[in-house]
Amino acid sequence: MSLTPKRVETHYAAVQGTYWASNCTLRGLMAVFLSYHGLNDAQIGYTSSLVYLCTITLSLLLSAWADKHPQSPLKRIVTALYLLSLAAAAVMYLLPLPILLMMAVYALDSCFHNCADSILNALMMQFVDNGIPARYGWPRGVGSIAYALMAWVLGVLMERYTPNIILPVFLGLCSISLIALFLLPDPGPRKLRESAPQVSYLTMIRSNPTLALLLCACIISGIGQCAGSTYLIRVVENLGGTSAQLGLAMFIQAGVELPMMFASGWLLKRFTARGLLTLSFFASAIKLLLLNLAPNLSVLYLVMAFSLFCFGIYGFASVLFVNSIAGDQEKVRAQSLISLCYTGGIGGIVGNLLSGVLIGIVGLRNLLFISFALCLAGAFIMAMCARRHHKHASL
């Protein structure tokens, strides 16, 4: 069977859909799951920071190794991560764990699963770099709608049963995702210039000011966004909702990303990836402000729909923008860096540590206002990044 763009996109959509559905169970409902197992808000914040610290460390090592050994298939790396994640989830499901051990095993489980994200992005870019014009947008959009549907379904299931239903659902979905990965066609060898030796992460960032500004913007904005995601359950509870309403809010938030992902090809014909990415940063700041001002659940749902302009754009624009500014032997590491500086990395570590401390001192409302200010600062740094890239591209 010939390797056509349609075939690649269809298989990749299956990988993204099953990956993000399983990711929702651990990452999206972390606060609910850990609260059920006896952790308080501060401990949840610390656990989340530990997740991202582990994710950063492992992803940097994996991406550097992948760029240094292009002959090793990226699918093999993702497969190993899935198997480790399944093993950690099985331990949590089968064994009663004290709080500290629960925090550690949960952090490792989430770390293994999170690390697969940037490798999967690099895997799709490998098809593109090898001359197969496969689209990234709509397959990633399938991931968003799968995440949304799973959030809604789990919200209903947790109301009927308990949050402990999360683990068996994750085990099943992650296993299906592993099968989808096996069925994904081989993208072929990675094309690198032999004359260009691999440089260190620090040298790579220093030699690419555009990338450095982008990473800085991601860190600042990522710090700001953590409170709104980690403690969304508290916002829902303050407005009189339960886990069912949380699931509906998450469904709307992730579901609206799909139309934008499907429209990515149309948008990229009319706007640059850097321009769209800048818009997404400003939209994330506005969303946090509106989240804090929401007077009831109905308005909260409308705020969640504003994610159309947030990750709905960021999800594809960031991958394409990074791929365009990274060197031939830096693409996997560059994709990892962008993931590790945003909400799933440094931004997540600092943001969740800060949120875990501040929520008990200044309260949820003031914490969200601080988060808005940080997101706005990150958006202005992104605007500087876009301006510099525009000037450089015009030379």
Buried (B, 14 or more C-beta within 10 A) or exposed (E): EEBEEEBBBBBBBBBBBBBBBBBBBBBBBBBBBBBBBEBEBBBBBBBBBBBBBBBBBBBBEBBBEBBEEBEEBBBEBBBBBBEBBBEBBBBBEEEEBEBEEBBBBBBBBBBBBBBBBBBBBBBBBBBBBBEBEBBBBBBBBBBBBBBBBBBBBBBEBBBEEEBEBBBEBBBEBBEBBBEBBEEBBEBEEBEBEEEEEBBEBEEBBEEBEBBBBBBBBBBBBBBBBBBBBBBBBBBBBEBEBEBBBBBBBBBBBBBBBBEBBBBBEEBBEEBBBBBBBBBBBBBBBBBBBBBBEBEEBEBBBEBBBBBBBBBBBBBBBBBBBBBBBBBEBBBBBBBBBBBBBBBBBBBBBBBBBBBBBBBBEEEBEEBBBBBBBBBBBBBBBBBBBBEBBEEEEEE
